[in-house]
């Protein structure tokens, strides 16, 4: 009998991390195609993009509240996103 996969954890790892489908598949012990199909059905790529945009936006907002510390962050991070 196949083991039950924690798809919530797999999705979270994909959306919030930098791993691709192949890495997620290896970590959770499933075939890459299974992860890709699940990700496509559930919109993981779009969710990752949205998560990254929100994270960058929040980081830039926080940086703007701390001008002395923000120079490095704004110069090397916020301008690129």
Backbone bond lengths (Angstrom), bond angles and torsions (degrees), N, CA, C in turn:
res aa  C-N    CA-C-N  psi(-1)  N-CA   C-N-CA  omega(-1)  CA-C   N-CA-C  phi
1 X - - - 1.444 - - 1.535 109.47 -
2 X 1.324 115.45 135.88 1.471 120.64 -179.13 1.521 110.75 -70.83
3 X 1.314 114.68 145.56 1.461 119.27 177.71 1.520 109.94 -73.17
4 X 1.317 115.79 150.32 1.456 121.09 177.83 1.526 108.74 -78.92
5 X 1.321 115.92 131.53 1.464 121.67 -179.14 1.518 108.98 -94.01
6 X 1.324 116.77 136.83 1.466 121.49 175.10 1.528 107.50 -83.74
7 X 1.335 115.71 86.46 1.454 121.13 -175.81 1.528 112.03 -66.37
8 X 1.307 117.21 -29.03 1.474 119.67 177.34 1.529 110.13 -64.35
9 X 1.316 116.03 -43.68 1.471 120.15 178.47 1.527 110.80 -67.18
10 X 1.323 116.96 -39.27 1.471 120.68 178.89 1.527 110.16 -63.46
11 X 1.319 116.36 -45.17 1.466 120.86 179.35 1.529 110.61 -62.78
12 X 1.318 116.52 -45.00 1.466 120.89 179.25 1.525 110.98 -61.73
13 X 1.328 116.73 -42.47 1.468 120.57 178.98 1.518 110.70 -62.18
14 X 1.317 117.39 -38.97 1.462 120.86 179.82 1.526 110.97 -69.76
15 X 1.317 116.32 -49.46 1.469 120.42 -174.41 1.525 112.11 -67.05
16 X 1.305 117.55 -41.63 1.463 120.31 -174.06 1.523 113.64 -94.25
17 X 1.318 117.39 -9.11 1.464 120.40 -177.11 1.514 112.62 -109.92
18 X 1.313 114.38 -163.52 1.459 120.30 -179.84 1.527 111.85 -116.99
19 X 1.330 116.85 8.60 1.456 120.52 -179.29 1.523 110.71 -78.71
20 X 1.313 115.25 148.58 1.449 121.34 175.08 1.520 110.25 -93.07
21 X 1.323 115.83 -179.32 1.462 120.70 179.87 1.528 111.76 -58.77
22 X 1.308 117.54 -39.29 1.472 120.87 -179.54 1.527 110.41 -62.08
23 X 1.326 116.96 -42.67 1.465 121.21 179.64 1.530 111.49 -67.26
24 X 1.320 115.89 -41.38 1.466 120.64 178.03 1.523 109.44 -62.22
25 X 1.335 116.55 -44.94 1.464 121.12 179.84 1.529 110.95 -58.90
26 X 1.321 116.53 -44.56 1.461 120.53 179.60 1.522 111.11 -63.87
27 X 1.308 116.82 -42.18 1.465 120.96 -178.19 1.526 111.74 -65.60
28 X 1.337 116.55 -37.36 1.461 119.95 -175.17 1.529 112.93 -100.81
29 X 1.328 117.10 1.96 1.447 120.83 173.79 1.521 115.57 71.81
30 X 1.324 116.77 35.97 1.469 121.25 176.86 1.523 108.92 -127.40
31 X 1.309 116.47 168.53 1.459 120.96 179.12 1.532 109.51 -75.38
32 X 1.323 116.11 145.78 1.461 121.55 -179.70 1.524 111.94 -55.80
33 X 1.322 117.10 -38.34 1.467 119.98 -179.31 1.526 112.39 -62.75
34 X 1.329 116.28 -34.97 1.466 120.08 178.06 1.530 110.48 -65.09
35 X 1.325 116.08 -41.99 1.467 120.53 177.91 1.532 109.68 -66.56
36 X 1.321 117.10 -43.71 1.468 121.09 -179.71 1.518 111.58 -61.54
37 X 1.324 117.23 -42.74 1.466 120.66 179.05 1.521 111.45 -64.39
38 X 1.326 116.31 -44.92 1.466 121.19 178.80 1.527 109.76 -63.45
39 X 1.327 116.53 -43.99 1.460 120.80 179.53 1.520 112.27 -62.62
40 X 1.313 116.67 -40.15 1.463 120.67 179.58 1.526 110.62 -66.57
41 X 1.334 116.32 -45.97 1.473 120.75 179.32 1.528 112.08 -58.81
42 X 1.334 115.58 -38.31 1.468 120.47 -173.37 1.529 114.05 -100.14
43 X 1.323 118.10 1.08 1.461 120.97 176.35 1.515 115.22 70.39
44 X 1.328 116.71 41.36 1.464 120.45 -178.32 1.518 112.49 -63.43
45 X 1.317 118.05 -38.70 1.468 120.72 -177.88 1.525 110.11 -63.03
46 X 1.320 117.16 -45.01 1.459 121.34 179.12 1.528 110.62 -66.10
47 X 1.326 116.37 -39.23 1.468 120.13 178.68 1.524 110.74 -64.57
48 X 1.346 117.38 -38.51 1.463 121.07 178.12 1.522 110.25 -64.61
49 X 1.317 116.21 -44.46 1.460 120.42 179.85 1.529 110.57 -61.07
50 X 1.330 116.69 -45.22 1.463 121.23 179.16 1.528 110.86 -62.71
51 X 1.334 116.58 -43.16 1.466 120.97 179.11 1.529 110.84 -60.69
52 X 1.326 116.47 -44.19 1.471 120.03 -179.84 1.523 111.56 -65.56
53 X 1.325 117.27 -41.80 1.466 120.33 178.47 1.518 110.94 -62.07
54 X 1.330 117.04 -42.24 1.468 120.79 179.00 1.527 110.85 -66.01
55 X 1.322 116.76 -39.55 1.461 120.86 -179.86 1.526 111.19 -65.48
56 X 1.325 116.57 -44.40 1.463 120.88 179.41 1.518 109.80 -65.50
57 X 1.312 116.80 -43.61 1.459 120.58 179.81 1.532 111.04 -60.06
58 X 1.328 115.87 -44.87 1.460 119.90 179.21 1.527 111.20 -64.57
59 X 1.331 116.83 -41.08 1.463 120.69 178.97 1.523 110.76 -62.64
60 X 1.326 116.47 -40.63 1.462 120.11 179.01 1.521 111.38 -68.22
61 X 1.322 117.11 -36.77 1.470 120.08 176.45 1.522 110.42 -64.21
62 X 1.306 116.85 -45.24 1.466 120.76 178.88 1.523 109.94 -63.10
63 X 1.320 116.16 -41.72 1.468 120.24 179.85 1.519 111.17 -62.97
64 X 1.325 116.89 -36.92 1.462 119.22 -179.34 1.528 111.71 -69.13
65 X 1.319 117.62 -20.85 1.458 121.53 177.04 1.524 112.06 -81.06
66 X 1.312 116.28 -15.12 1.463 122.02 179.89 1.527 108.86 -124.72
67 X 1.317 117.55 76.34 1.462 121.57 -171.79 1.529 115.23 -55.07
68 X 1.308 118.25 -40.67 1.461 119.50 -177.50 1.523 111.17 -66.73
69 X 1.321 116.94 -37.88 1.456 121.25 -179.76 1.522 111.45 -84.01
70 X 1.307 116.75 -17.61 1.458 121.13 -172.15 1.526 113.82 -77.79
71 X 1.302 118.21 -21.27 1.463 119.83 -175.50 1.523 112.76 -55.63
72 X 1.304 116.82 -48.23 1.457 120.24 179.52 1.525 110.58 -65.02
73 X 1.311 117.41 -46.63 1.453 121.79 -178.58 1.525 111.14 -62.24
74 X 1.300 117.60 -47.66 1.467 120.94 -178.81 1.515 111.03 -66.36
75 X 1.307 116.70 -39.21 1.450 120.20 -177.82 1.513 113.62 -69.82
76 X 1.311 117.21 -36.39 1.458 118.70 -174.60 1.520 114.57 -107.10
77 X 1.294 117.91 -8.90 1.471 119.16 -173.43 1.518 112.32 -126.35
78 X 1.299 117.08 -57.34 1.466 120.64 -172.40 1.517 113.77 -66.26
79 X 1.300 117.46 -33.66 1.462 119.49 -179.48 1.522 113.03 -67.76
80 X 1.310 116.61 -25.03 1.458 121.00 -176.29 1.515 112.80 -86.15
81 X 1.314 118.81 -8.12 1.456 120.94 -176.76 1.500 112.30 -122.06
